[in-house]
Amino acid sequence: MFVSLGLDKIQEVFADAAIGLGRARIFAQFELLMRSYRKAWSEVIPVKFEYYRATDVSDAIDVLASARDAKVIAGGHSLLPLMKLRFASPMTLVDIGRISSLSYILDRGEYVAIGALTSLRDIETSPILKTSVPILSYAASFVGDPSVRHRATIGGSVVHGDAAGDLPSVMLAVGATVVLQGPDGKRSVSVDDFFLGFLETNINFDEVLLEIQVPKSDAGWARSEFNRRAQDWAIVGVAVLGGKSPRVSLINMASTPIRAFACEDALVAGGSIKEAADLVSSDLDPPEDLNATSAFRSHLANVLVRRALERSL
Ligand SMILES: Cc1cc2nc3c(=O)[nH]c(=O)nc-3n(C[C@H](O)[C@H](O)[C@H](O)COP(=O)(O)OP(=O)(O)OC[C@H]3O[C@@H](n4cnc5c(N)ncnc54)[C@H](O)[C@@H]3O)c2cc1C
């Protein structure tokens, strides 16, 4: 059982078990198991791969298009854990991490342009974003810890498209646009059409995400999450951007980051905050896991959305 679960999963299972069963005894057993696990498996994580460091975007696209089963790596904070668990086994990694021209935050009038390699720490502290899209810099401050935020990139976060991620849901709430480049040139995709399925996003194997364009807004906003301990991933989270057509998005309420359309429609139709919040999961089938049942997730979403709407409308 432990071999097939993988290191990170074992830690998670034991952390959960420790809450109910007396920490000292559980962690003593855990240490013993971890020692034998590391000894047995230290040489087989992850599958062997070729490594290529791209000099610029065209170079990266050339390799992505020609190498067998190649994948971009930026900060590596999502891809490497998947590779260690062998949920992903690319044969070639194309490292774009040193293409410094992809790291910027620029005021372009109607929107703020954020280069794909911009770190979450830069997003958290950017004066431009704090003024023009404050919900985004606020949300970035909740990701992991400072060392994670210095390394993780906004492009990686959005392309990874984790339903539990803090930033994809904010991109939905603010109505961002993603700019991609492939062998045939550039294309822009609304973030509404970007999250396709579980860890599946609307990007081709030979494309690189260049930039995310985030509309400026002075509308009210709110963003909150429910978790058991500080720095845990959200069990459920919500991001709201107010204004005439409020946008409400949810963390961990589906297999992708998702907008609460029924709730948004109720607000536009003149419904009260309570009526809108009561509809938040009416068209969703929230997942169940160790942290929460589907019904509990719906309850959390209802409460968090109601509070967020009260603060932002
Ligand atoms: C200890 C730890 C704690 C964390 N805590 C949180 C948290 O609390 N909340 C949260 O939301 N996230 C959290 N994360 C996840 C982290 O935010 C994301 O891993 C990170 O933002 C992904 O960016 P990256 O540059 O590391 O992407 P990578 O891991 O390099 O790549 C992720 C995916 O995106 C693709 N990709 C990356 N950049 C591009 C590009 N420019 N063009 C095309 N494809 C690209 C890769 O091929 C891969 O599929 C945590 C991670 C760690 C390790």
The ligand as a Tripos MOL2 file, in Angstrom:
@<TRIPOS>MOLECULE
LIG
   53    58     1     0     0
SMALL
NO_CHARGES

@<TRIPOS>ATOM
      1 C1          5.5450   23.2850   -0.5380 C.3       1 LIG1
      2 C2          4.5500   23.8590   -1.5330 C.ar      1 LIG1
      3 C3          3.4440   24.5420   -1.0510 C.ar      1 LIG1
      4 C4          2.5260   25.0650   -1.9350 C.ar      1 LIG1
      5 N1          1.4370   25.7270   -1.4480 N.ar      1 LIG1
      6 C5          0.5320   26.2260   -2.2950 C.ar      1 LIG1
      7 C6         -0.6120   26.9290   -1.8090 C.ar      1 LIG1
      8 O1         -0.8070   27.1110   -0.6130 O.2       1 LIG1
      9 N2         -1.5050   27.4030   -2.7230 N.ar      1 LIG1
     10 C7         -1.3210   27.2480   -4.0820 C.ar      1 LIG1
     11 O2         -2.1410   27.7020   -4.8610 O.2       1 LIG1
     12 N3         -0.2390   26.6050   -4.5610 N.ar      1 LIG1
     13 C8          0.6700   26.0880   -3.7010 C.ar      1 LIG1
     14 N4          1.7590   25.4250   -4.1900 N.ar      1 LIG1
     15 C9          1.8620   25.2400   -5.6410 C.3       1 LIG1
     16 C10         2.5690   26.3910   -6.3050 C.3       1 LIG1
     17 O3          1.8590   27.5760   -6.1870 O.3       1 LIG1
     18 C11         2.6070   26.0410   -7.7630 C.3       1 LIG1
     19 O4          3.3160   24.8750   -7.8170 O.3       1 LIG1
     20 C12         3.3530   26.9960   -8.6140 C.3       1 LIG1
     21 O5          2.6880   28.2110   -8.7110 O.3       1 LIG1
     22 C13         3.5180   26.4260  -10.0040 C.3       1 LIG1
     23 O6          4.4530   27.2290  -10.6540 O.3       1 LIG1
     24 P1          5.8410   26.6190  -11.0930 P.3       1 LIG1
     25 O7          6.5540   27.6900  -11.7820 O.co2     1 LIG1
     26 O8          6.4850   25.9400   -9.9760 O.co2     1 LIG1
     27 O9          5.3070   25.5400  -12.1780 O.3       1 LIG1
     28 P2          5.9890   24.1880  -12.6450 P.3       1 LIG1
     29 O10         5.9040   23.1740  -11.5820 O.co2     1 LIG1
     30 O11         7.3120   24.4330  -13.2560 O.co2     1 LIG1
     31 O12         4.9720   23.8100  -13.8340 O.3       1 LIG1
     32 C14         3.6250   23.4860  -13.5440 C.3       1 LIG1
     33 C15         2.9330   23.1320  -14.8590 C.3       1 LIG1
     34 O13         2.8380   24.2670  -15.6930 O.3       1 LIG1
     35 C16         3.5460   24.0550  -16.9190 C.3       1 LIG1
     36 N5          4.1750   25.3530  -17.1910 N.ar      1 LIG1
     37 C17         4.8200   26.1450  -16.3000 C.ar      1 LIG1
     38 N6          5.1250   27.3280  -16.8630 N.ar      1 LIG1
     39 C18         4.6860   27.2700  -18.1370 C.ar      1 LIG1
     40 C19         4.6950   28.1790  -19.2390 C.ar      1 LIG1
     41 N7          5.1900   29.4360  -19.1170 N.pl3     1 LIG1
     42 N8          4.1840   27.7750  -20.4130 N.ar      1 LIG1
     43 C20         3.6600   26.5320  -20.5450 C.ar      1 LIG1
     44 N9          3.5900   25.6410  -19.5600 N.ar      1 LIG1
     45 C21         4.0890   26.0010  -18.3530 C.ar      1 LIG1
     46 C22         4.4960   22.9100  -16.6740 C.3       1 LIG1
     47 O14         4.7510   22.1940  -17.8540 O.3       1 LIG1
     48 C23         3.6880   22.0770  -15.6740 C.3       1 LIG1
     49 O15         2.7280   21.3230  -16.3620 O.3       1 LIG1
     50 C24         2.6970   24.8920   -3.3450 C.ar      1 LIG1
     51 C25         3.8230   24.2170   -3.8170 C.ar      1 LIG1
     52 C26         4.7370   23.6910   -2.9340 C.ar      1 LIG1
     53 C27         5.9180   22.9530   -3.4720 C.3       1 LIG1
@<TRIPOS>BOND
     1     1     2 1
     2     2     3 ar
     3     2    52 ar
     4     3     4 ar
     5     4     5 ar
     6     4    50 ar
     7     5     6 ar
     8     6     7 ar
     9     6    13 1
    10     7     8 2
    11     7     9 ar
    12     9    10 ar
    13    10    11 2
    14    10    12 ar
    15    12    13 ar
    16    13    14 ar
    17    14    15 1
    18    14    50 ar
    19    15    16 1
    20    16    17 1
    21    16    18 1
    22    18    19 1
    23    18    20 1
    24    20    21 1
    25    20    22 1
    26    22    23 1
    27    23    24 1
    28    24    25 2
    29    24    26 1
    30    24    27 1
    31    27    28 1
    32    28    29 2
    33    28    30 1
    34    28    31 1
    35    31    32 1
    36    32    33 1
    37    33    34 1
    38    33    48 1
    39    34    35 1
    40    35    36 1
    41    35    46 1
    42    36    37 ar
    43    36    45 ar
    44    37    38 ar
    45    38    39 ar
    46    39    40 ar
    47    39    45 ar
    48    40    41 1
    49    40    42 ar
    50    42    43 ar
    51    43    44 ar
    52    44    45 ar
    53    46    47 1
    54    46    48 1
    55    48    49 1
    56    50    51 ar
    57    51    52 ar
    58    52    53 1
@<TRIPOS>SUBSTRUCTURE
     1 LIG1         1 GROUP 0 **** ****
